Amino acid sequence: MGVIRLPRIRGAGREFAAAITVTLMTILTSSMVGAQGVVKLNMSDIYFEWRPLPKGSAMCGFGIYGNHLSSQNPKIEWDLRVDEVVNGAERLAGVSAGTFNVSGKTRNPRAPITDLSFSLEDYPTPIEARLVGVPNETNGVRGTLDLQTATKLFYALSNAHQIVATLKYADGSSEVLQFAGFRDAHGGKNSDFEDCLRGRTPQIYRSGSHPIS
């Protein structure tokens, strides 16, 4: 790759620096999507999360915080959450998602996600999120999942199976994220996730397990 030499401009100040940062982030975004095709996330990007709720209720799920621990600057970060909510006999599976251009400690929202789906190594049909409402102030979106097929996704997330998330954006771009599910010490019917759904306080087996406020 050639070196881009920038002219020295006196008095440009913060406006010039901000413009250069935006330009570099645009180049970075397009090169990551175009050159890599599939973005592979680290195991350390996947977290089991739960929210303490009154007896008979539970909120249990997983956070996929792609690229958050990377030391690159600038960089792109992905925030995905997949949760199941239990309230007595009622159950609901939902997602929330957003992605950011990050420079230093500044996170600038990218275009809102318009389509989000998950593919599993042992289930050929994509599990599609039904996005609802409008993006929030940081272009984050929310949606629901069919509970029956979402069960397969939660199982994959609980048992370190390979998962592919496909994201499409309002600006016409798209990305594919590949990652392995959370490595639970028990797994199966005795996983932290299943214990959480039963209303039990999950046991913490690694730093990637934590309650959310």
C-alpha distance (Angstrom), angle and dihedral (degrees) to the residues before:
residue distance angle dihedral
M1 . . .
G2 3.80 . .
V3 3.77 123.3 .
I4 3.81 117.2 -106.9
R5 3.79 108.1 -140.5
L6 3.79 114.6 -156.7
P7 3.80 122.4 -154.7
R8 3.79 119.0 -118.2
I9 3.79 109.2 -109.8
R10 3.78 118.3 -173.3
G11 3.77 117.6 -142.6
A12 3.80 93.8 15.2
G13 3.79 90.1 124.8
R14 3.74 125.8 168.3
E15 3.81 94.6 -24.3
F16 3.80 91.6 62.4
A17 3.81 92.5 45.5
A18 3.80 90.9 49.5
A19 3.81 91.3 50.1
I20 3.80 91.4 51.2
T21 3.81 91.0 49.0
V22 3.81 91.3 52.2
T23 3.80 90.6 48.9
L24 3.80 92.5 49.8
M25 3.83 91.3 48.7
T26 3.81 90.4 51.2
I27 3.80 90.4 52.2
L28 3.80 91.3 45.6
T29 3.81 93.5 50.1
S30 3.79 94.4 49.7
S31 3.81 94.1 44.0
M32 3.82 93.6 49.8
V33 3.78 93.5 50.5
G34 3.79 95.7 40.0
A35 3.79 100.4 41.3
Q36 3.78 102.6 35.2
G37 3.79 101.1 36.8
V38 3.80 91.0 -173.6
V39 3.82 119.1 45.2
K40 3.80 109.9 -149.4
L41 3.78 114.8 -150.5
N42 3.80 125.7 -153.1
M43 3.79 125.3 -111.4
S44 3.81 87.3 -116.5
D45 3.83 89.2 63.6
I46 3.83 92.0 68.4
Y47 3.82 120.6 82.7
F48 3.79 134.7 -179.6
E49 3.81 109.2 -137.0
W50 3.77 137.5 -179.1
R51 3.78 139.2 175.7
P52 3.81 121.2 -137.6
L53 3.81 108.6 -121.5
P54 3.83 136.2 171.0
K55 3.80 118.5 -75.9
G56 3.80 112.3 -72.0
S57 3.79 92.4 30.6
A58 3.80 133.9 83.3
M59 3.80 141.1 173.6
C60 3.80 112.0 -161.1
G61 3.78 131.6 163.5
F62 3.76 151.4 108.5
G63 3.78 136.2 -78.3
I64 3.80 120.0 -147.5
Y65 3.80 105.2 -162.9
G66 3.77 100.2 178.1
N67 3.79 118.7 -158.1
H68 3.82 94.5 -6.7
L69 3.81 92.9 127.4
S70 3.79 94.8 46.8
S71 3.80 115.8 116.5
Q72 3.81 92.0 -148.5
N73 3.79 116.3 122.1
P74 2.96 119.5 -134.8
K75 3.80 100.6 24.8
I76 3.80 144.7 149.9
E77 3.81 121.9 -109.1
W78 3.80 128.4 -164.1
D79 3.83 123.5 -155.2
L80 3.82 115.3 -165.5
R81 3.79 127.6 163.3
V82 3.80 127.5 -174.4
D83 3.81 116.1 -171.5
E84 3.78 141.2 171.6
V85 3.79 117.6 -149.9
V86 3.80 121.8 -158.2
N87 3.79 122.2 -166.0
G88 3.80 110.1 170.3
A89 3.80 106.3 -63.1
E90 3.80 93.3 -13.1
R91 3.82 121.3 95.0
L92 3.79 131.1 -177.8
A93 3.81 132.8 179.8
G94 3.80 117.9 -152.4
V95 3.79 143.7 170.6
S96 3.80 136.4 -153.5
A97 3.78 124.4 -169.7
G98 3.78 144.7 173.8
T99 3.78 139.0 154.0
F100 3.79 133.1 -148.4
N101 3.79 144.4 -161.8
V102 3.79 104.7 -132.2
S103 3.79 126.8 -158.6
G104 3.78 116.0 171.5
K105 3.80 105.7 -43.9
T106 3.80 94.0 -25.1
R107 3.81 119.1 104.4
N108 3.80 115.0 -165.2
P109 3.82 116.2 -169.2
R110 3.77 117.0 -118.0
A111 3.80 123.4 -146.2
P112 3.81 114.0 -54.2
I113 3.79 119.0 -96.1
T114 3.80 113.7 -108.8
D115 3.82 100.1 179.0
L116 3.81 130.0 26.6
S117 3.80 127.6 177.4
F118 3.80 138.8 162.0
S119 3.81 128.4 -143.2
L120 3.81 123.1 -162.3
E121 3.80 130.4 -154.2
D122 3.83 92.5 -123.3
Y123 3.82 99.7 34.1
P124 3.82 115.5 61.6
T125 3.81 98.7 -167.0
P126 3.84 114.5 86.9
I127 3.80 114.3 -117.8
E128 3.79 103.8 -133.1
A129 3.78 126.0 -157.2
R130 3.80 117.5 -136.0
L131 3.78 102.0 -137.7
V132 3.80 115.2 -149.5
G133 3.78 136.1 -168.3
V134 3.80 124.7 2.9
P135 3.83 129.2 -56.8
N136 3.81 116.1 -86.0
E137 3.81 125.9 -123.1
T138 3.83 91.5 -72.8
N139 3.83 93.5 43.8
G140 3.80 91.4 -103.8
V141 3.80 115.5 154.9
R142 3.80 134.7 -157.7
G143 3.77 133.5 -155.9
T144 3.78 147.8 154.2
L145 3.79 134.3 -108.3
D146 3.78 129.4 -145.5
L147 3.80 101.1 -99.3
Q148 3.79 96.0 -138.4
T149 3.80 95.0 54.4
A150 3.81 91.8 35.2
T151 3.82 86.9 64.0
K152 3.80 87.8 65.8
L153 3.80 90.7 51.0
F154 3.81 92.1 49.7
Y155 3.80 90.0 49.7
A156 3.81 90.5 52.4
L157 3.80 90.6 47.2
S158 3.82 90.7 50.5
N159 3.80 96.5 47.9
A160 3.82 106.3 44.3
H161 3.82 94.3 -106.2
Q162 3.79 120.8 158.8
I163 3.81 114.3 -94.5
V164 3.80 132.3 -175.5
A165 3.81 121.2 -158.5
T166 3.80 118.2 -162.9
L167 3.80 116.8 -158.5
K168 3.80 126.9 -170.5
Y169 3.79 122.1 -169.5
A170 3.79 138.1 -149.3
D171 3.81 90.5 -114.8
G172 3.82 91.1 61.7
S173 3.81 96.7 -103.7
S174 3.80 125.9 120.8
E175 3.80 139.7 -165.7
V176 3.79 138.8 -164.7
L177 3.81 120.3 -145.1
Q178 3.79 120.8 -165.1
F179 3.80 123.1 -165.2
A180 3.79 144.2 145.4
G181 3.78 121.4 -112.8
F182 3.79 125.4 -107.2
R183 3.82 115.2 -65.2
D184 3.79 102.1 -125.9
A185 3.82 116.5 -170.1
H186 3.82 91.0 -137.4
G187 3.78 107.0 24.8
G188 3.79 126.4 172.5
K189 3.82 117.5 53.3
N190 3.81 90.9 -15.6
S191 3.81 96.3 52.9
D192 3.79 122.1 130.0
F193 3.80 87.6 -109.9
E194 3.82 94.5 54.8
D195 3.82 91.4 44.2
C196 3.78 88.9 51.5
L197 3.81 91.9 52.2
R198 3.82 88.5 53.3
G199 3.78 88.5 57.8
R200 3.80 96.2 -105.6
T201 3.78 122.5 135.4
P202 3.82 104.9 -107.3
Q203 3.78 119.3 -118.1
I204 3.81 112.9 -120.4
Y205 3.80 110.9 -126.7
R206 3.80 99.3 167.6
S207 3.77 140.9 6.2
G208 3.81 89.7 -91.8
S209 3.82 92.1 73.9
H210 3.76 117.9 83.5
P211 3.80 143.1 137.2
I212 3.78 119.7 -106.7
S213 3.79 125.8 -138.8
